[in-house]
Amino acid sequence: MTELRKQGLDEGDLAGLDTAIAEDAPASAESPGIGPSVKGWIGKTLSKAGTAAWDVSVQAAVGVLGTAVSAFYGIGK
């Protein structure tokens, strides 16, 4: 979350990610990986890139979100 905060995501967006992770937790125990709530959060957050809501380019946003979420789930290690 620290890296996402450094990249300019606001606390509401970060709280939304926490909620999405919690919603997906039961499913992730059975099927590890990024669940539907987190995928939805990523899509919603990417739509803010390049706007006043999140002053970062879409290309940078894809990299930031992809790296942060993948690291959280241990993907690509």
N, C-alpha and C positions, 0 to 999 in steps of 0.2 A: 504494500500500500504506500510505503514511503516514496518509492519511485514514481508511482502514479500521482501522488500529491506534488512531487517536485516538478512534474510535467504539466501542472496546472489544473488537474481535475479537482472539482470542488468537493466539499465534505458530503453533500447530498449524493453525488455520483458514487463516492466511495462507500457510503452507507448502502446504496443500492447494490453494489457489488457484494458487500457482506451479506445482505439479505438473499441475493441470488445464490451465493455459495451455500448458505444454510438451507435454502429450499431444495437444492440439488443433493445435499448430503446423504439422504437415505438411498437415493438411486446410485450415488457414486460408490457406496459400499458394495453394491451388487455388480456394478459395471463402471470401473474406474475411468475417469476422463472428464472432460468438460461437459456439463449437463445442459439441458435446455434453458434453464433460467440464466445461467452465466452466458450462454450463447446469445440470448436475447439482450442481456445487459451490454455485451460487446457491440452488438448491432446498433443499439440505441445510442451508446456512447460514441461510436464512430460517426454517427450522423451529426454529432455536434462539432466534429473536427472542422477547422477552417471557418468557424462562425464565431460570433461574439461569445457564445457559450463556452467554447474551448479554442483558444487562440493557438492552434498547432495545425500543421498541414495534415491532410488525410494520410499521406504517405508516412509521415512521422508517427501519427496516431496508430496506424496498423502495426508498426514496429514496436512501439511502446506497449500497447495492449497485448500484442502477441507474446512478447518477451515476459511481461509481468505475469500473465495468466499461465503461460507454459511453465514458468519457474514455480509458481504456486502448486501446480498439479504434478510437477516433476516430469514433465514431457520434454523429451529431447536430451535427457541426461544419459 
